[in-house]
Amino acid sequence: MGVIDSPVRLRHIECPNRVIRSATHDFLGTKDGHMTDAEYAMYEGFASGGVGLIITGHCCVMDGGLANRDQTRISDDSYIEQFRRLVDIVHSHGALIVPQISHAGPRAVDTDDFADASAGEVRRDRMARALSVTEIEDIEKAFIAAAYRLKKAGVDGVQLHAAHSYLLSRFIDPTFNHREDEYGGSVGNRFRIVENIVCGIKETCGDDFPVLMKINSDTKADDEAYAEDLKWIVKHSYDIGIELVEFSGVDFINLPRMDRLFYLERAAAMKRVVPKMPMSLVGGVRSLAEMEKVIESGLDMVSLSRALIAEPDFLKQVHRDTEHQSPCLSCNRCFVLPNMHPGVRCVREWKKIRDRRKAMNN
């Protein structure tokens, strides 16, 4: 199929092709943080379906940082074994597996003590306090410990979730970070929590253990100033050993349904600034032509999320028909359907189930 099928070498791993399954919460886990058979089957489908690098849904690194009640956890050693099973499944198909690790910050659902980079209103019914430096250091240690557990499980690396208004992104973005200590102010200070985590992982897991990062390519406040900060962040990320930067953005849920390649212009600009840093883009990729456009822009890989929710065998479909378009409607129902109908992730899937039920009742 051409360019997306060619292997790509990062610093310490070689990906069999240029396609990433971007981290996506799947609502398939148990309430105590374990993966289910349905979840393992989903990942096996990605691996057998041609995805070269699979990034898991975000995994919680510590109590008080849980984003969803059914979120996978890696907050203590009891969770290591489930990742060993996942590694065996994915590796058997020749794909790579990289868990994403995260802390929900003030969006956490397992605490009433809402803490953030800075004090302020998170929403009308929730006020957050500012984390102390000691608490920040404990969070850094939790990320490092989570990465070490995952290394013991045999994964191919970890990705830090520094996007989508989870805690790390809220330190990076001056929209949320108004601190006046060593974790606030300059871009270097705002990035300090990420740098400390990366350096701690490298020290604990070895310099050759891959660390990737997902980051917002834009912000809702002073976006031009953020773009200048991003240049520094990407260059510094390369200097401290981050393996790949995956660009997303803050507003993908609210974009028009027909929009495509949401953040390509900004991501391609970052690639021109730091050409040696491997990069990928997620957001609005719905066809082979769009995947190729991402690679042709200079980026090294292309990431899929909702296209694989709507059609788990999307890559197989594209291999059979190069003109195939993802049936994803960008309706965002995949964020709410699983709560109403457990195990159902796409409105297309729900319509099929509903039609079958109607036929049985007739």
C-alpha positions as CSV (number, residue, x, y, z in Angstrom):
1,M,0.0,0.0,0.0
2,G,3.0,2.3,-0.1
3,V,4.4,4.8,2.3
4,I,2.3,3.8,5.4
5,D,3.5,0.2,5.1
6,S,7.2,1.0,5.3
7,P,8.9,0.4,8.6
8,V,10.2,3.3,10.7
9,R,13.0,3.4,13.2
10,L,12.6,5.4,16.4
11,R,15.5,5.8,18.8
12,H,15.3,2.4,20.4
13,I,12.5,0.5,18.6
14,E,11.6,-0.3,15.0
15,C,7.9,0.0,14.1
16,P,6.8,-2.5,11.4
17,N,4.8,0.2,9.7
18,R,3.9,3.9,10.1
19,V,0.4,3.4,11.7
20,I,-0.3,4.1,15.4
21,R,-3.4,3.2,17.2
22,S,-3.7,6.4,19.3
23,A,-4.6,6.0,23.0
24,T,-8.4,5.8,23.3
25,H,-10.4,5.0,26.5
26,D,-12.4,1.9,25.6
27,F,-14.8,1.6,28.5
28,L,-14.1,-2.1,28.6
29,G,-12.2,-2.5,31.9
30,T,-13.4,-3.6,35.3
31,K,-14.2,-1.3,38.2
32,D,-11.0,-2.4,39.9
33,G,-8.7,-1.5,37.1
34,H,-8.2,-4.8,35.2
35,M,-8.6,-5.6,31.5
36,T,-11.4,-7.9,30.4
37,D,-11.4,-10.5,27.7
38,A,-13.3,-8.0,25.4
39,E,-10.4,-5.6,25.9
40,Y,-7.7,-8.2,25.0
41,A,-9.8,-9.2,22.0
42,M,-9.9,-5.5,20.9
43,Y,-6.1,-5.2,21.1
44,E,-5.6,-8.5,19.3
45,G,-7.9,-7.2,16.5
46,F,-5.7,-4.1,16.1
47,A,-2.5,-6.1,16.0
48,S,-3.9,-8.7,13.5
49,G,-5.5,-5.9,11.5
50,G,-2.2,-4.2,10.6
51,V,-1.6,-1.6,13.3
52,G,2.1,-1.4,13.8
53,L,2.3,0.4,17.1
54,I,-0.6,0.1,19.6
55,I,-0.9,2.7,22.4
56,T,-3.3,1.5,25.0
57,G,-6.1,3.6,26.6
58,H,-4.7,5.7,29.4
59,C,-3.6,3.8,32.5
60,C,-3.9,5.4,35.9
61,V,-0.6,5.7,37.8
62,M,-1.9,6.4,41.4
63,D,-5.0,6.7,43.6
64,G,-6.6,10.1,43.3
65,G,-5.8,10.3,39.6
66,L,-8.4,8.0,38.1
67,A,-10.2,9.6,35.0
68,N,-12.9,6.9,34.6
69,R,-14.3,4.2,36.9
70,D,-13.5,1.5,34.4
71,Q,-10.0,2.7,33.6
72,T,-7.1,0.3,33.5
73,R,-4.6,0.9,36.3
74,I,-0.9,0.4,36.9
75,S,-0.8,1.9,40.3
76,D,0.7,-1.1,42.1
77,D,2.4,-4.4,41.3
78,S,-0.8,-6.4,41.3
79,Y,-1.6,-5.0,37.8
80,I,1.6,-6.1,36.1
81,E,0.5,-9.6,35.1
82,Q,-2.4,-8.3,32.9
83,F,0.1,-6.4,30.8
84,R,2.3,-9.5,30.4
85,R,-0.7,-11.2,28.9
86,L,-1.4,-8.1,26.6
87,V,2.3,-8.1,25.5
88,D,2.1,-11.8,24.5
89,I,-1.1,-11.2,22.5
90,V,0.2,-8.2,20.6
91,H,3.7,-9.5,20.0
92,S,2.3,-12.7,18.6
93,H,1.1,-10.7,15.6
94,G,4.3,-8.7,15.1
95,A,3.0,-5.4,16.5
96,L,4.4,-3.2,19.3
97,I,2.5,-2.3,22.5
98,V,3.0,0.9,24.4
99,P,0.7,1.7,27.4
100,Q,-0.2,5.3,27.9
101,I,0.1,6.4,31.5
102,S,-1.7,9.4,33.0
103,H,-3.0,11.3,36.0
104,A,-6.4,12.9,35.7
105,G,-5.6,15.9,37.9
106,P,-8.8,17.8,38.8
107,R,-10.8,15.6,36.5
108,A,-10.2,12.6,38.9
109,V,-13.3,10.6,39.8
110,D,-11.8,8.7,42.8
111,T,-11.3,11.7,45.1
112,D,-13.1,14.7,46.6
113,D,-9.8,16.5,47.1
114,F,-9.5,18.1,43.7
115,A,-5.9,19.3,43.0
116,D,-4.5,21.0,39.9
117,A,-1.4,22.8,38.7
118,S,-3.0,26.0,40.1
119,A,-6.0,26.8,42.3
120,G,-9.2,27.7,40.4
121,E,-12.6,26.7,39.2
122,V,-12.5,23.5,37.1
123,R,-16.3,23.7,36.4
124,R,-19.2,25.3,38.2
125,D,-19.5,22.6,40.8
126,R,-15.8,22.0,41.3
127,M,-13.0,24.1,42.7
128,A,-9.4,22.8,42.7
129,R,-6.6,23.7,45.0
130,A,-2.9,24.0,43.9
131,L,-0.7,21.0,44.4
132,S,2.2,21.4,46.7
133,V,5.7,20.8,45.5
134,T,5.9,17.7,47.7
135,E,2.7,16.4,46.1
136,I,4.0,17.1,42.6
137,E,7.2,15.1,43.4
138,D,5.0,12.2,44.6
139,I,3.1,12.3,41.3
140,E,6.4,12.2,39.4
141,K,7.5,9.2,41.4
142,A,4.1,7.5,40.7
143,F,4.7,7.9,36.9
144,I,8.2,6.5,37.2
145,A,7.1,3.6,39.3
146,A,4.3,2.8,36.8
147,A,6.8,2.8,33.9
148,Y,9.0,0.4,35.8
149,R,6.1,-2.0,36.4
150,L,5.3,-1.9,32.7
151,K,8.9,-2.5,31.8
152,K,8.8,-5.6,34.0
153,A,5.7,-6.7,32.0
154,G,7.7,-6.5,28.8
155,V,6.1,-3.6,27.0
156,D,7.8,-1.7,24.2
157,G,7.8,1.6,26.0
158,V,5.3,4.0,27.6
159,Q,3.6,7.2,26.5
160,L,3.0,10.1,28.8
161,H,-0.5,11.6,28.4
162,A,0.3,15.3,28.3
163,A,-2.8,16.4,26.4
164,H,-6.6,16.8,26.7
165,S,-6.5,18.7,30.0
166,Y,-5.2,15.9,32.1
167,L,-2.7,16.8,34.7
168,L,0.5,17.0,32.8
169,S,-1.0,19.1,30.0
170,R,-2.4,21.5,32.7
171,F,1.2,22.1,33.9
172,I,2.4,22.7,30.3
173,D,-0.4,25.1,29.3
174,P,-0.3,28.6,30.8
175,T,-4.1,28.7,30.5
176,F,-4.2,26.6,33.6
177,N,-0.7,27.0,35.2
178,H,-0.4,30.2,37.1
179,R,2.2,29.0,39.5
180,E,5.1,31.3,40.6
181,D,7.5,28.6,41.8
182,E,9.8,26.2,39.9
183,Y,6.8,24.5,38.2
184,G,5.3,27.7,36.8
185,G,6.1,30.8,34.7
186,S,8.6,30.0,32.0
187,V,8.0,27.2,29.5
188,G,11.0,25.3,31.0
189,N,9.4,25.5,34.5
190,R,6.0,24.5,33.2
191,F,7.5,21.5,31.4
192,R,9.5,20.5,34.5
193,I,7.1,17.9,35.7
194,V,7.3,16.1,32.4
195,E,11.1,16.4,32.2
196,N,11.5,15.0,35.8
197,I,9.3,12.1,34.9
198,V,11.2,11.3,31.7
199,C,14.5,11.6,33.3
200,G,13.3,9.5,36.3
201,I,12.0,6.8,33.9
202,K,15.3,6.7,32.0
203,E,17.3,6.4,35.3
204,T,15.0,3.6,36.6
205,C,14.3,1.7,33.5
206,G,17.4,2.4,31.5
207,D,18.2,5.0,28.9
208,D,17.1,2.6,26.1
209,F,13.5,2.2,27.5
210,P,11.3,4.2,25.1
211,V,9.3,7.1,26.4
212,L,6.7,8.7,24.0
213,M,4.6,11.8,24.7
214,K,1.1,12.9,23.5
215,I,0.7,16.7,23.7
216,N,-1.7,19.3,22.5
217,S,-0.7,21.2,19.4
218,D,-2.8,24.2,20.4
219,T,-4.5,26.0,23.2
220,K,-7.6,28.0,23.7
221,A,-5.8,31.0,25.2
222,D,-2.8,32.7,23.5
223,D,-2.3,30.1,20.8
224,E,0.5,31.9,19.0
225,A,2.6,32.2,22.2
226,Y,1.8,28.5,22.9
227,A,3.2,27.7,19.4
228,E,6.5,29.3,20.3
229,D,6.6,27.4,23.6
230,L,5.9,24.2,21.6
231,K,9.0,24.7,19.5
232,W,11.0,24.7,22.7
233,I,9.2,21.8,24.2
234,V,9.7,19.6,21.1
235,K,13.4,20.4,20.9
236,H,13.9,19.8,24.6
237,S,11.9,16.6,24.4
238,Y,14.4,15.3,21.9
239,D,17.3,16.4,24.0
240,I,16.0,14.5,27.1
241,G,15.4,11.3,25.1
242,I,11.7,11.3,24.3
243,E,11.2,8.7,21.5
244,L,8.2,10.3,19.6
245,V,5.8,13.2,20.0
246,E,2.2,12.6,19.0
247,F,0.2,15.8,18.4
248,S,-3.4,16.1,19.3
249,G,-5.4,19.2,20.3
250,V,-7.8,20.8,22.8
251,D,-10.9,21.1,20.6
252,F,-11.3,17.9,18.6
253,I,-14.7,17.1,20.1
254,N,-16.2,20.4,19.0
255,L,-14.8,20.6,15.4
256,P,-17.1,20.4,12.4
257,R,-17.9,16.9,11.4
258,M,-16.4,17.3,8.0
259,D,-13.1,18.6,9.2
260,R,-10.1,16.5,8.5
261,L,-6.4,16.4,9.6
262,F,-7.2,18.8,12.4
263,Y,-3.7,19.7,13.5
264,L,-1.6,18.9,10.5
265,E,-0.4,22.5,9.8
266,R,0.9,23.0,13.3
267,A,2.4,19.5,13.6
268,A,4.2,19.9,10.2
269,A,5.5,23.3,11.3
270,M,7.0,21.6,14.5
271,K,8.6,18.9,12.3
272,R,10.3,21.7,10.2
273,V,11.7,23.2,13.4
274,V,12.9,19.9,14.9
275,P,13.3,17.5,12.0
276,K,15.2,14.9,14.0
277,M,12.3,14.3,16.4
278,P,10.0,11.5,15.3
279,M,6.4,12.8,15.2
280,S,2.9,11.6,14.6
281,L,-0.6,13.2,14.2
282,V,-4.0,12.1,15.5
283,G,-7.2,13.8,14.6
284,G,-9.5,13.6,11.5
285,V,-7.7,10.8,9.7
286,R,-10.3,8.9,7.7
287,S,-8.7,7.5,4.5
288,L,-5.6,6.2,2.9
289,A,-5.1,9.5,1.1
290,E,-5.2,11.4,4.4
291,M,-2.8,9.0,6.0
292,E,-0.4,9.5,3.1
293,K,-0.8,13.3,3.4
294,V,0.4,13.2,7.0
295,I,3.5,11.3,6.0
296,E,4.1,13.4,3.0
297,S,4.0,16.5,5.2
298,G,7.2,15.2,6.9
299,L,5.8,13.5,9.9
300,D,7.1,10.0,10.6
301,M,3.9,8.2,11.6
302,V,0.1,8.7,11.5
303,S,-2.3,7.9,14.4
304,L,-5.8,6.6,14.2
305,S,-8.5,6.7,16.9
306,R,-12.1,7.1,16.0
307,A,-11.6,5.5,12.6
308,L,-10.8,2.3,14.5
309,I,-13.7,2.7,16.9
310,A,-16.1,2.9,13.9
311,E,-14.4,0.2,12.0
312,P,-11.8,-1.9,13.9
313,D,-10.7,-3.5,10.7
314,F,-10.3,-0.1,9.0
315,L,-6.7,-0.9,7.7
316,K,-7.8,-4.2,6.2
317,Q,-10.6,-2.3,4.4
318,V,-8.1,0.2,3.1
319,H,-5.9,-2.6,1.9
320,R,-8.8,-4.1,0.0
321,D,-9.9,-0.8,-1.4
322,T,-7.5,2.2,-1.5
323,E,-10.5,4.6,-2.0
324,H,-12.2,3.3,1.2
325,Q,-13.4,6.1,3.6
326,S,-13.9,5.5,7.3
327,P,-17.7,5.4,8.1
328,C,-17.0,7.5,11.3
329,L,-19.5,10.3,11.6
330,S,-17.4,12.3,14.1
331,C,-20.6,12.4,16.2
332,N,-18.8,11.8,19.5
333,R,-21.4,9.3,20.6
334,C,-18.5,7.0,21.4
335,F,-17.9,9.1,24.5
336,V,-21.4,8.4,25.9
337,L,-22.7,5.2,24.4
338,P,-20.6,2.8,26.5
339,N,-22.2,4.3,29.7
340,M,-25.7,3.6,28.4
341,H,-24.9,0.3,26.6
342,P,-21.8,-1.4,28.1
343,G,-19.5,-2.9,25.5
344,V,-21.0,-0.8,22.7
345,R,-18.5,1.9,21.4
346,C,-19.9,3.2,18.1
347,V,-23.4,4.4,17.1
348,R,-23.1,2.2,14.0
349,E,-22.7,-0.8,16.2
350,W,-25.6,0.2,18.4
351,K,-27.9,0.6,15.4
352,K,-27.1,-2.9,14.2
353,I,-27.9,-4.3,17.7
354,R,-31.1,-2.3,17.9
355,D,-32.1,-3.6,14.4
356,R,-31.5,-7.2,15.4
357,R,-33.6,-6.8,18.5
358,K,-36.4,-5.3,16.5
359,A,-36.3,-8.2,14.1
360,M,-36.4,-10.7,16.9
361,N,-39.4,-9.0,18.4
362,N,-41.4,-8.9,15.2
